[in-house]
Amino acid sequence: MDRAGRILLVDNSRAYSAIVAGTLSERLGFSVILADSLDGARKALESGDDGIMLVLSGLVLPDADERQVVDFFVGRGLPLVVVSGVFDTGIRERILARPVIDYVLKDNPASVDYLAWLVERIARNRDLTALVVDDSRSYRMQISSLLRLYGFSVLEADDGARGLELIRDNPHIRLAVIDYQLPGLDGIHLVRRIRAIHPRDRLAIIGISSSQSSRGPISAQFIKSGANDYLNKPFLPEELFCRVSQNVESLESIAALRTLATTDYLTGLSNRRSFFEIGPRRLETLVQQGEGMSVAMIDIDFFKRINDGHGHECGDAVLVEVARILAASVRAGDLVARFGGEEFCILAAGLAGDAAMAFFEGIRAAVEAAAIVFNGAHIPVTISVGLCPVAQDSLGVMLAQADAALYRAKQSGRNKVERA
């Protein structure tokens, strides 16, 4: 399945184009449009350039020189990566002085892997929002333009107070580039205020400055105050791109580890650990707000019989389908997790008493009605539900009551909802 956004690859070497296109399409799933001349690129764009995410272009084309190649794509506002087979310091400096993403040498096999990483990085950036806080309009515009070129959505602020306001109003911001000298709230104090809201592993902050301070190196002040990185002004766009990519990828790596630690590998639901991290805070919040809540323990009936009769692959398929039904049934603010084996748990916010009974009866009926087929065989599946329909002093107490109700449901015939 093709990923959103197409890649336009322009190069006069058919062999190199085939290698790069194969890597981008087969390994990463991108749709790649090939052209071996500037005229070919023009025709490809005329057929519809709305979906072009990125252009990878050589400089040696049969119908254009270096300047014409760069002017053509930059003039159309297309993100451009220049790919060259010849290292020339003068050419490299001229290219990187233009609004292009990178200048890549194709002098060794590793260049293909780097291009694959670069394309993947730009694609991921399209889902990210960055904030630039700088009272210098020229620097703010330069950094914002570069970040947009790298695929980010960008918000801007010209003082610390406005920057902090944007951080609070936009919790999805993942990168902030903050200057030291700001009117009112300076960069160091802004970073400290931000860190009271967002930890280092959720939001990357790069401090920037051209100033000196009597309190010691500004770089150290930024880092000690909570910044992830620091850049001296003036800096090269190439350096900004490397620092931004490095910090964003660190966030992604931490997020991936966090997901592994808190997600059930088979069903994709939260795991037991995650439930016990989030659940008590959710209970406390709901109680403080005076809202009702309920907790249910859910067990797949006769699951061992399914495993023994159809095999563990069938058992896994049943677990995945039941998890899908549970996830589709809960609402925003609810918490659903696989506790282990064939056992699941749901914390339903704002539901108590008879309303909670009706809600979980609907889930029970949905599972019973599901058409689960494995290797051509229909697999009938039902669940038993033990419900604690009223908030208690702790999540542990509610789970114990729900577990006792689940035991009664299974002892009295299964495929039913039993309340505590």
N, C-alpha and C positions, 0 to 999 in steps of 0.2 A: 504494500500500500504506500503510495507516494505521500511524502510529507508536504505540509503547506509551504509554498514558496518554491520557485524554480531557480536553477543556477544556469547562467549563461556563460559558457566556456568558449573563449576565442583564442585559438592558437594555430599556427601554421604547421605544427607537427602532429600528424594524425596518430602516430604511435603514443605520444605523450597524452594527447587528448583522450585516447581510448582508455589509457591506464587511469587517469584522473576521473573520467566520467564513470568508469566501472566501479571505482572505489566509492564515489559519492552516491551512486545509485544502488549498488548491491550491499554495501556495508551500512550506509546511513539512510537509504530510502528516499533520496532526493531525485526529482526529475531534472535531467540535465539537457540543455539545448546546446548543440555544437555549431560553431561557425569557424571557418578558417581564414576569414578576411573581415575587414571593417564593413564592407558592403554586405557580407553575409550576416553580420551582427545587426546591421541596420534593418535588413529584411526580416530577421527574426523578431526584432522589437516592433516593427510595423504591424506584425501579425498579432500583437498584443503583449505589451510589456508590464501590464498591471501585476502579474504574478511573479515578476523577476525579483528575487530576494537579494541576489548578489551576482556580480560579474567578476569572473576570473579571466584576465586578458594578458596575452603576451604583448611585447612591444614591437616585435619584428613581424609585421604583416605585409603581404604583397602590395597592398593599396594604401598604406598609411605609415607615417613615421611616429616616433615616440610622442611628440606633442599632439598630433591629430588623434591618436588613440585615447590619450588621457582627456583631452578636451571633449571628445565625443561622448564619453560615458559620464564624466563629471558634469558636463553641461546639461545632461538629462536627469541629474540628481540621482544617479544609480550608484549604490555602494560598490566600490571598485577595489579589487586586489590585483596588483600588477605581478605577473609571473614572468621572470626573465632567465634566459640561459647564460647570460654574460654578466659578470660582476664588474661594475664601473662606478667608482665613488661619485663622480659627477652626476651620472644619470640617477643613481640612488637618491642623492640629496635633492635633485630637482623633482623627482617623483614624490618623495615624502614631504616636500614643501607644499604639495597640492592636497586637496581634501580627498585622499585615498586612505584605505584601511591599512594596507601593508604592501611591502615590496619583498617578494619571495623569489629566491634563486632555485631553479630547477636543476641544480648541478649534481644531485644525488638522490637515491631512492627515498630518503627520509623526507624530502620535500613534499612528496605525495601524502605521507602521513600528517605532515604539518598542515597542508591544505585541508585535509579531512577534518583535523581538529579545529581549524580556523572557521570552516563553514559551519560545523556543529556549534561552535561558540557563538557565532553571529545569530544562528537560528534560535538558540536558547535565550540570547539577550532580548529577543523580540517579546518575550513574556515578562520582562523585568522593567521596573521603574527606578530611575535614578533621580537624585536631588542635587542641584548645584547651588551652593550658597557663597556668593562673592559680591562685594559692593562695587567691584570694577566691572563696568558693563562689557568692556572688550574681552576681559578674561572669561567672564561668565558666558558670553556668547561663544567664545572659542571652545570652551570645555563642553558646553551644551551641544554645539554642532558636532563635535567629535563623538560624543556619546550617542547622539542620534544616528550618526554614520555607523556606529558599532551595533545599532539595532535597538537601543534602549528607548523607552518613553522617558521624557525628561521634564521635571518640574524645576522652577528657578525661584530663587529668593535673593534679595539684595541686602538683607540684614539678618542678624541672628534670630530676632523675635519672629520674623516671618518664616524663617527656616524651621524653627521649632513648631510653629503652627502647622506647617505643611506635613511635618513628621507625624504629628498627632492626628491630623485629618486623613492621612494616607498610610495606614499601617502596612500596606503592601510594598512600600519602598524598600529596596534591598541594597542600595548603594547611595552614599552621600559623599560628595566632594566639597570640603568646607575650607574656606580661606581663614587665615588667622585674624587679620585686621578687618573687623566688621563694626559698623556703628552700633552702639548700645551693647548688646551681648556679643562678646568676641568669640572667636572660633573655639578656643580652649574651653570656655565655660559652656558654649553650645554643645560641644561633645559630651561634657559631663551631664548636662540636662538630658541629652538624648539617651545616654546610657542608663539613666534611671527608668527609661521606657523600654528600650530594646538592647539586649545583650549583644556581645561581639559576634556570636554565632548565628544571629538572625539578621543583622544589618552591618554591612561593611562600611567603614568610614575612612576616607583618605584625606588627611589634612594637607593643606598647601599654604605656602607663604614665600614672600621674597624679603621678609623682615628679619631683624635680629632682636633678641630680648635680653634684658639684664638678668632675667630669672634663669637663664640657661638656654641650651639649644631648643628652639621651638619644636623640632622634630621629637625630642624626648618628652617635652610637655604634652604634645598631642598624643603620643603613644601611651604615656602614663595616665592620661585622662580618659583613655578608652578608644582612641583611634586604632584602626588596624594597620595603617600604613601612612607614609608621608612622602610628599614631593616638593622639591624646591622650585620656585618660579625663577626664571622661565624654564619650561621643560619641553622635551620633544614629544610630538603626538605619539610616536612609536613607543616611548616610555610610558605615557599615560595608558595606552592600550594594553601593554604588558602588565602594568600594575593593576588595572581594573580587572583584567581577565584572571589574574592570579587570585585576587581577593574574592571575586565572585565564585570561582571554582572551589575555593576553600569553604565558602558557605554551602555550596552544593554537596561537597563531600561530607560535611558535618550533617547536613539534612539527610543524606542517603544513609549514614550510619544511624541517625536517629530513627529513621523509618524502619531499618532492619531490627532495631532494638524494641520498637513499639508496635510492629505490625505482624500479624500472623502470616507466615510465608505462603500458606496454601490458599486461604480465602481472601486475603487482602484486608480483612477487618482489623480493628485494634486488637491487641493481645491482652492477656490478663494483666501484665505489668502496666500497660498503658491505662487500662480501666481503673486500676487502683491509684494511678498518679492523678488522673483527671477527675474521677468520680467523687472523691471527698470534697474537692473544691466546688464541683458542680452542686452537690448537696448543700453545702454551706451557703452558696449564693442564692439558691432557690428558697431556702428557709428564711434568709434575711429579707428576700423580696416578698415573702408571704405567699409563694406559689406552691401548689401541690406537686407531688412527684410520686413515681412508683418505680420499683425495681422488679424485674422478672428473671428467673432462671429457666432456661429452655434446654430440653434434652431430646435428641432424635430417638424415637421409639424403635426398639429392636435393631439397633445399629449393628450389633455384632452379627446378627443373622444376615444382614445385608453384606457385610464383609465376608462371612463364611460362605454364603451362597453364591455371590457374584464376584468376589475378589476385592482386594484393597483398592484397585484403580476405580472400581465402581463406588466403593465407599468414599473415596476422595471426590468423585464427581457429585455424589449426593451432598457432601459437606459444602462444596462450592455452590451448588444450586440453593441449598437452604440459606447459606450466608447471603447470596444475592437477593433472595426474597426478604430476608430480615433488613438488609441495607436499603432496599427499595421501599420498605414499609415505614421505617422511622422518619422522623421529621427533623428539621434544623433544630439543634439544641439537644437532641437525644444522643445517647451514647450506646453503641452496640459493639460487642466484643466476642471473640471466641475464647473461651476459658481453657479449652483443651479437649482433646478427643471429640466427642459429639455434643459437647456442652457449650452453650452460648449464654450471654447475659445482656439485658437491655435496661438502661436507665432512661425512663420516659419523663421528660420535663413537662410540668404543667398538667399532668394527668394523675388523678387519684380516684379512689372508690370505684363506682360503677362505670365511669368513663374509661378508667384504666382497664377494667374487665372487658369492656366492649372492644377496646383497641387491640388487646392481645388475643381476644377471640377471633378478630379479623385476621391477625397474623397466623394463628393456628389453622384457620380455614384456607388461607392462601397456600400454605405448605401442603395441606391435604389435597388441594385441587391441582397442584403443580403436576405437569406431565414430564416426569423425569425418565429419560430413555438412555439406556447404556447398552451398546452393542446390539441394538435392535430390540431389546427387552424393556418393557415398561416396569419401572421400579416404584411401587407404592411407598410413600413416605408420609409419616405423621410425626407430630411433636407433642410432648407434654410440657406444660408451662406452670411453674410455681410463681405466684405473684404476691409481693408485698405492696399493697396499694396505698399505703399512707407513710409519709416521711417519719423516720425515727431519729434517735439521737445520733446515730452514726451509720455509715454505709455498711459496716460489718454486721450490725444488728439487722438491717434490712435484708442483706444477703442471706443471713442465717434463717430468717423467717421465710424468705422466698424459697430457699433450699428445702425447708421442712414441708412447705406447700407442694413443691415439685415431687417430693417423695410420696405424698398422699395421692397426687394425680397419677403417678405410675402404679401405685398399689391398687387404685380403684379402677383400673382399666385402661389407662393411657389415652392419648389423643384428646386431651381436655385441658382447660385452664382451671387451676385450683388456687383460691386466694387464702392468704394467711389470716 
